[in-house]
Amino acid sequence: MDPSKAAEEQYQRYDFDADERWKQFKENAVSTGSEDHLKRVYFRRYVNPELALKQTHTTNNGRSEESTARHSENTTSSSPSTSLPSLWRNVSHYLQLLASADFVHQVRRLLGSVSPSRAGTYILCLFQLLTIWKIMSFLADQSKEKFLAAFQFSLFAHICSLLRTVGVPQMSRQWFQSIVYQEDFAFILFCFVQRSVMPPGTVALIPIACRALVSSCDLLSLLLPSSFPSLYHSLADVFQFILRSRDSIYLLSAITEIILFPITLFRSIQFPQNLFSLFPYSFFLRLRFSFSSHAKLAWRILDSRLEPLVQSYVPVNWRPYYYSLKNFIRGLSRLA
């Protein structure tokens, strides 16, 4: 049986009234379409991705929105490699509409109807996207201002994410203890430390770029379906690919975080002020090792990969320096 037809039959039999997630999704949604379209967006995302996004009423030019939605579904269901030109055309089209009166009017309507929690989600997503934008700008011109701005927006993003998790600040010991266990707290410390290390280095941007990329895709997957469904379905394949690669991206971030310690240490020879960054950064590594499975795996991977290289290529009389550096880093981070 055709998967799309089976999904359609499953959709017709689905009991939305008994689905609590659907009720919450509908309550938080800011949709410009019918309830049937909103149900299809929800069903395709959470139940069966084979369902076609179609509507039964016709548009002004006589063409049914069912065929329009089916065309959109066919273009977005192809692999990212085959639909890349079409994807960039769609993105370019939406960028051209940013200054249009209809877009401005719709943004005003959305801002006037969103709840405070959803507004916080929009702000967090904006900070993550600005972080990515500043990182790309830094890669283009190696400007120190762009480097510092990327860490500044990442810092704001992690503060917003932390407050969404633990709530508003409270003058209590329990509240301050709770934030230490949050991953966002560790990356707030990371941003403070790395933005002060000189000279600016591209490697230091990898951890915040990894986290901004995954977080922005996750947030856009929540916000776009109900606000801008056409834009979401143009980018859905990209979002799904990045979110499926979440563990690999976080592992890359964790490995880079460890490598940054000896880099900062060696830069301290040329810039002695970097020495003041070593101790707070070692505390950051300790937090990551204590509460992150990716950080623990990163330490094991680096140890297993470097040890054969040291035994094969490093002269015997140089090996004690490697082991001294290794023990120094682990001891300073209290990982020994």
C-alpha positions as CSV (number, residue, x, y, z in Angstrom):
1,M,0.0,0.0,0.0
2,D,1.2,3.5,-0.8
3,P,2.8,5.0,2.4
4,S,1.1,8.3,1.8
5,K,-2.4,6.7,1.5
6,A,-1.7,4.7,4.6
7,A,-0.7,7.8,6.4
8,E,-3.8,9.6,5.2
9,E,-6.0,6.8,6.5
10,Q,-4.1,6.8,9.8
11,Y,-4.6,10.6,10.0
12,Q,-8.4,10.2,9.5
13,R,-8.6,7.7,12.3
14,Y,-6.3,9.6,14.7
15,D,-8.0,10.8,17.9
16,F,-6.6,14.3,18.4
17,D,-9.0,14.9,21.3
18,A,-7.2,12.3,23.4
19,D,-3.7,13.6,22.6
20,E,-2.4,15.9,25.3
21,R,0.6,16.9,23.2
22,W,-1.7,18.0,20.4
23,K,-3.6,20.2,22.8
24,Q,-0.4,21.9,24.0
25,F,0.8,22.2,20.4
26,K,-2.4,23.9,19.3
27,E,-2.4,26.2,22.3
28,N,1.1,27.5,21.6
29,A,0.7,27.6,17.8
30,V,0.4,30.9,15.9
31,S,-1.1,29.6,12.7
32,T,-2.4,31.5,9.7
33,G,-4.1,28.4,8.2
34,S,-7.0,26.2,9.0
35,E,-7.2,23.8,12.0
36,D,-6.9,20.9,9.5
37,H,-3.6,22.2,8.2
38,L,-2.3,22.7,11.8
39,K,-3.3,19.1,12.5
40,R,-1.5,17.8,9.5
41,V,1.7,19.7,10.5
42,Y,1.4,18.2,13.9
43,F,0.7,14.7,12.6
44,R,3.5,14.7,10.1
45,R,6.0,15.8,12.7
46,Y,5.0,13.6,15.7
47,V,3.1,10.6,14.3
48,N,3.8,9.8,10.6
49,P,6.1,11.9,8.3
50,E,4.6,10.3,5.2
51,L,1.4,12.4,5.5
52,A,1.0,15.0,2.8
53,L,0.4,18.6,3.9
54,K,-2.7,19.4,1.9
55,Q,-5.8,21.5,2.3
56,T,-9.2,20.9,0.7
57,H,-10.3,24.5,-0.2
58,T,-9.0,26.3,-3.3
59,T,-7.0,29.4,-3.7
60,N,-8.0,32.6,-5.6
61,N,-6.5,31.5,-8.9
62,G,-8.5,28.2,-8.9
63,R,-5.6,26.0,-8.1
64,S,-6.3,23.8,-5.1
65,E,-4.0,24.2,-2.1
66,E,-3.9,20.4,-2.0
67,S,-1.8,20.3,-5.2
68,T,0.3,23.2,-4.0
69,A,1.1,21.4,-0.7
70,R,1.8,18.2,-2.5
71,H,4.3,20.0,-4.8
72,S,5.9,21.5,-1.7
73,E,6.0,18.0,0.0
74,N,7.6,16.5,-3.1
75,T,10.3,19.1,-3.3
76,T,11.2,18.9,0.4
77,S,11.1,15.1,0.7
78,S,14.1,14.6,-1.6
79,S,17.5,14.2,-0.2
80,P,19.5,17.4,0.7
81,S,22.1,16.7,-2.0
82,T,19.5,16.6,-4.8
83,S,17.3,19.5,-3.6
84,L,20.1,21.9,-2.6
85,P,19.6,24.3,-5.6
86,S,15.9,24.4,-4.9
87,L,16.5,24.9,-1.3
88,W,18.8,27.9,-1.9
89,R,16.2,29.4,-4.3
90,N,13.5,29.1,-1.6
91,V,15.8,30.7,1.0
92,S,16.7,33.5,-1.4
93,H,13.0,34.1,-2.1
94,Y,12.2,34.4,1.6
95,L,15.1,36.7,2.2
96,Q,13.7,39.0,-0.5
97,L,10.4,39.1,1.3
98,L,11.9,40.2,4.6
99,A,11.3,43.9,3.8
100,S,7.9,43.5,2.4
101,A,4.8,45.1,4.0
102,D,3.0,41.7,4.3
103,F,5.9,40.2,6.2
104,V,6.2,43.2,8.6
105,H,2.4,43.0,9.2
106,Q,2.6,39.3,10.0
107,V,5.5,39.7,12.4
108,R,3.6,42.4,14.2
109,R,0.6,40.2,14.5
110,L,2.7,37.3,15.8
111,L,4.5,39.5,18.4
112,G,1.1,40.7,19.6
113,S,-0.3,37.3,20.1
114,V,2.5,35.1,21.5
115,S,2.8,34.1,25.2
116,P,5.7,35.2,27.4
117,S,7.3,31.7,27.3
118,R,7.0,31.6,23.5
119,A,8.5,35.1,23.2
120,G,11.4,33.8,25.3
121,T,11.9,31.0,22.8
122,Y,11.9,33.5,19.9
123,I,14.6,35.6,21.8
124,L,16.7,32.6,22.5
125,C,16.5,31.5,18.8
126,L,17.4,35.0,17.7
127,F,20.6,35.0,19.9
128,Q,21.6,31.6,18.6
129,L,21.2,32.8,15.0
130,L,23.1,36.0,15.6
131,T,25.9,33.8,17.1
132,I,26.1,31.8,13.9
133,W,26.0,35.0,11.8
134,K,28.9,36.6,13.7
135,I,31.0,33.5,13.5
136,M,30.5,33.4,9.7
137,S,31.4,37.1,9.6
138,F,34.6,36.5,11.6
139,L,35.6,33.7,9.2
140,A,35.3,36.1,6.3
141,D,37.4,39.0,7.7
142,Q,39.0,37.7,10.9
143,S,37.8,40.8,12.8
144,K,38.3,41.0,16.5
145,E,35.0,42.8,16.9
146,K,33.1,39.9,15.2
147,F,35.0,37.4,17.4
148,L,33.9,39.2,20.6
149,A,30.4,39.7,19.3
150,A,30.0,36.0,18.6
151,F,30.9,35.2,22.2
152,Q,28.7,38.0,23.4
153,F,25.6,36.7,21.6
154,S,26.4,33.1,22.7
155,L,26.7,34.3,26.3
156,F,23.2,36.0,26.1
157,A,21.8,32.8,24.5
158,H,23.1,30.6,27.3
159,I,21.9,33.0,30.0
160,C,18.4,32.9,28.4
161,S,18.5,29.1,28.1
162,L,19.6,28.8,31.8
163,L,16.8,31.0,33.0
164,R,14.3,29.0,31.0
165,T,15.5,25.9,32.8
166,V,15.9,27.0,36.4
167,G,13.6,30.0,36.5
168,V,14.1,33.5,37.7
169,P,17.1,34.1,40.0
170,Q,16.5,33.6,43.7
171,M,18.6,34.5,46.7
172,S,18.8,30.9,48.0
173,R,21.6,28.4,48.3
174,Q,19.5,25.7,46.6
175,W,19.0,27.9,43.5
176,F,22.7,28.7,43.1
177,Q,23.5,25.0,43.6
178,S,21.0,24.0,40.9
179,I,22.6,26.2,38.2
180,V,26.0,24.6,38.6
181,Y,24.6,21.3,37.4
182,Q,23.3,22.9,34.2
183,E,25.3,22.7,31.0
184,D,24.4,26.3,30.1
185,F,26.3,27.5,33.2
186,A,29.4,25.8,32.1
187,F,29.2,27.5,28.7
188,I,28.6,30.9,30.3
189,L,31.9,30.3,32.0
190,F,33.4,29.2,28.6
191,C,32.3,32.4,26.9
192,F,33.7,34.6,29.7
193,V,37.1,32.8,29.5
194,Q,37.6,32.4,25.8
195,R,36.6,35.9,24.8
196,S,39.5,37.1,26.9
197,V,42.1,34.8,25.4
198,M,44.4,36.6,22.9
199,P,44.9,36.4,20.0
200,P,41.4,35.5,18.7
201,G,41.4,32.0,17.2
202,T,39.0,30.2,15.0
203,V,39.3,27.0,17.1
204,A,37.7,28.7,20.1
205,L,34.5,29.4,18.1
206,I,33.9,25.7,17.3
207,P,32.1,24.8,20.6
208,I,29.8,27.8,20.6
209,A,29.1,27.2,16.8
210,C,28.2,23.6,17.5
211,R,25.8,24.4,20.2
212,A,24.3,27.4,18.4
213,L,23.7,25.3,15.3
214,V,21.9,22.4,17.1
215,S,19.9,24.8,19.4
216,S,18.8,27.0,16.5
217,C,17.7,24.1,14.4
218,D,15.8,22.6,17.4
219,L,14.1,25.9,18.2
220,L,13.2,26.7,14.5
221,S,11.7,23.2,14.2
222,L,9.3,24.3,17.0
223,L,8.6,27.8,15.9
224,L,8.4,27.7,12.1
225,P,5.7,25.0,11.5
226,S,3.0,27.1,13.1
227,S,4.3,30.5,12.1
228,F,5.8,30.1,8.6
229,P,5.0,26.5,7.4
230,S,6.2,27.0,3.9
231,L,9.6,28.2,5.1
232,Y,9.8,25.3,7.5
233,H,9.1,22.7,4.8
234,S,11.8,24.2,2.6
235,L,14.4,23.7,5.4
236,A,12.9,20.6,7.1
237,D,15.5,18.2,5.6
238,V,18.4,20.4,6.8
239,F,16.9,20.6,10.3
240,Q,16.4,16.9,10.5
241,F,19.9,16.1,9.3
242,I,21.5,18.4,11.9
243,L,19.3,17.1,14.7
244,R,20.1,13.5,13.8
245,S,23.8,14.4,14.0
246,R,23.4,16.1,17.4
247,D,25.6,13.6,19.3
248,S,28.4,13.8,16.7
249,I,28.3,17.6,16.8
250,Y,28.4,17.7,20.6
251,L,31.3,15.2,20.6
252,L,33.2,17.5,18.2
253,S,32.6,20.4,20.6
254,A,33.8,18.4,23.6
255,I,37.0,17.3,21.9
256,T,37.7,20.9,20.8
257,E,37.1,22.1,24.4
258,I,39.9,19.8,25.6
259,I,42.3,20.8,22.8
260,L,41.8,24.5,23.7
261,F,43.5,24.0,27.1
262,P,47.1,23.3,25.7
263,I,46.5,25.9,23.0
264,T,45.8,28.5,25.7
265,L,48.7,27.3,27.7
266,F,51.2,27.7,24.7
267,R,49.7,31.1,23.8
268,S,50.5,32.2,27.3
269,I,54.2,32.2,26.3
270,Q,53.6,35.0,23.9
271,F,50.7,36.6,25.8
272,P,51.3,36.1,29.6
273,Q,47.8,37.5,30.4
274,N,46.4,34.3,29.1
275,L,47.7,32.6,32.2
276,F,44.8,34.1,34.2
277,S,42.4,32.1,31.9
278,L,43.9,28.7,32.7
279,F,42.4,28.2,36.1
280,P,38.8,29.2,35.3
281,Y,39.0,27.1,32.1
282,S,40.2,24.1,34.1
283,F,37.1,24.5,36.3
284,F,35.0,24.6,33.1
285,L,36.6,21.3,32.0
286,R,35.9,19.8,35.4
287,L,32.2,20.8,35.1
288,R,32.0,19.3,31.7
289,F,33.7,16.0,32.7
290,S,31.4,15.7,35.7
291,F,28.1,16.3,34.0
292,S,28.5,15.6,30.3
293,S,28.7,12.1,28.7
294,H,30.1,13.7,25.6
295,A,33.0,15.2,27.5
296,K,33.9,11.9,29.2
297,L,33.8,10.2,25.8
298,A,36.0,12.9,24.3
299,W,38.7,12.3,27.0
300,R,38.7,8.6,26.2
301,I,38.9,9.2,22.4
302,L,41.8,11.6,22.7
303,D,43.7,9.3,25.0
304,S,43.2,6.2,22.8
305,R,44.1,8.1,19.6
306,L,47.1,10.0,20.9
307,E,48.8,7.2,22.8
308,P,49.6,5.1,19.7
309,L,50.9,8.2,17.9
310,V,53.1,9.1,20.8
311,Q,54.5,5.5,21.0
312,S,55.2,5.4,17.2
313,Y,56.4,8.9,16.3
314,V,57.5,10.8,19.4
315,P,61.2,10.2,20.4
316,V,61.7,8.4,23.7
317,N,63.4,11.4,25.3
318,W,60.4,13.6,24.4
319,R,57.7,11.4,25.7
320,P,58.1,12.5,29.4
321,Y,57.1,16.0,28.3
322,Y,53.9,14.7,26.7
323,Y,53.0,12.7,29.8
324,S,53.8,15.7,32.0
325,L,51.5,17.9,30.0
326,K,48.8,15.3,30.0
327,N,49.0,14.8,33.8
328,F,49.2,18.6,34.3
329,I,45.9,19.2,32.3
330,R,44.1,16.3,34.0
331,G,45.4,17.3,37.4
332,L,44.5,20.9,37.1
333,S,41.0,19.9,35.9
334,R,40.9,17.3,38.8
335,L,40.3,14.5,36.4
336,A,43.2,12.3,37.4
